[in-house]
Amino acid sequence: MPAPRVHPQIIQGGMGVAVSGWRLARTVAGTGQLGVVSGTALDVVLARRLQLGDPGGHIRRALAAFPVPEAAAYALDRYFVDGGVAPGARLRATARLRVDRGEAAELLTVLGNFVEVWLAKEGHDGLVGVNYLEKIQLATAPAMFGAILAGVDYVLVGAGIPGQIPTLASKLARAESVTTLVTVDGDEEPLAHTFDPLSGALCQLRPKRLALRRPDVLAIVSLPVLASYLMRDASTRPDGFVIETHRAGGHSAPPRGKPALDGAGEPVYGPKDRPDLAKMAALGMPFWLAGEAAHPQRLAEARRLGAAGVQLGSVFALCEESGLRADLRTELRARARAGTLRVRNDPQASPTAFPFKVAELPGTLSDAAVRAARRPVCDIGHLGTPARAANGALVHRCAAEPIAAYLRKGGRAVDTAGRQCLCNGLFATVGLGQRRPGGTVEPPIVTLGQDLGFLEDLSPDGGPYSAARVVDWMLAGTPTPQRTSGLRRVGPRA
């Protein structure tokens, strides 16, 4: 029987799209902590990196290790461009995941997750995890199988109720066919969608030879009440939890109770939204705290309260190994240090209807003029949801797609107000933005947490710092309470 896993004190959070890439995760894992790659849209990430010529040959090196060479060849034959596509040339689109006809997209999802995890684990024996959004239900099974094929150690899932994930992890580690219950807007019951890991292009897999291993599953939740719910049944019980507050970057849970906005138009959080950590500790499961956790004293306090450690996002998003474009990292650090950066918890930006943190930067989608100039287009579609149209047809729609298309699929105009195309925006943020006619490139959108006080220690002059330095700083010891009180917050207090 394997020995119990020694849990890390620091989890480097999964930040998509490709902000938490394999370079960052590998660096953090090499320090003895948990490095995490974002599992969001890795099919498109793979295809676009190949079309840009795969500088350094990293993608091709990982694909050469894939256990079914013919499957890996599919991606290379379809997307690899030696030397990269011509400047300004449009990047080839990828097939979309569908309930009824998504085999090509599933294969590319398996390959993309395998590549990212394989590269993150290359050259060391540290721990590597992958982060998924429960919201993107059709991707979960093929994505997780690709990660398991590469030997992923942890699977972290948020943005919903990840009750299906523990069972999926167990079955996929045995290479068994799995059924995901997919929510369909307009249907009373979820739709059963089957993924068979040994079918199609993967039929040559020999799981026994691969000795696949089940990863630990960490559910990302905002409150102990959801953790308690998941603990009730062995089929939904994860191996641990990340308790993430609304101050963390990216998507966050909406406030409990009657919705209300403050004077700046941001959701108002109250006492009901503060996690009771005594209740969390009483569950007897390892847990980590996330959101405003990037300081050595907060790590020490988390452990004193019973947590295994903390999960950190923004402090790694701004480090040198981050997938965030270098020019954006530099500007964000400089503006934060100057006190001119605002991170807004926007209740409308995301088509998922979850509040989403948006860093206000000129030239990005946070700028009203940039949003107005962008021609609405939905050609990635990962945040779209299956829905039932008025005629009964099964469609996939996104509140950020062109309004006419959204209405034609049975959507309501009111649901499109303020929505932004996060898929295209986040790809542009990591230098993988689509090129449009006339030479334009999709504008980026940047998400961060609302507490950037760590820059006072790690980047006092606004300059660069490494992921290893973050880990060393966090583990160096507990500072005096007075040192913590000087941390600057970005954005209004909730």
Secondary structure, DSSP 8 states (H G I E B T S, - for coil): --------SEEE---TTTTS-HHHHHHHHHTTSBEEEE-TTHHHHHHHHHHTT-GGGHHHHHHHTSS-HHHHHHHHHHH--TT-S-TT----------SSS-HHHHHHHHHHHHHHHHHHHTTS---EEEEEETT-HHHHHHHHHHHHHTT--EEEEESS--TTHHHHHHHHHTT--EEEEE--BT-SS-EEEEE-TTSGGGTT--HHHHT----EEEEEESSHHHHHHHHTSTTT--SEEEEE-TTSSSB----SSS--B-TTS-B---GGGS--HHHHHHTTS-EEEESS--SHHHHHHHHHTT-SEEEE-HHHHTSTTSSS-HHHHHHHHHHHHHT---EEEESSSSTTSS-EEEE--TTSTTSHHHHHHS----SS-TT-EEEE-TTS-EEEE-TTS-HHHHHHTT--GGGGTT---HHHHHHHHTT---B-TTS-B--------S--TTHHHH-TTS----HHHHHHHHHS----HHHHHT----S---
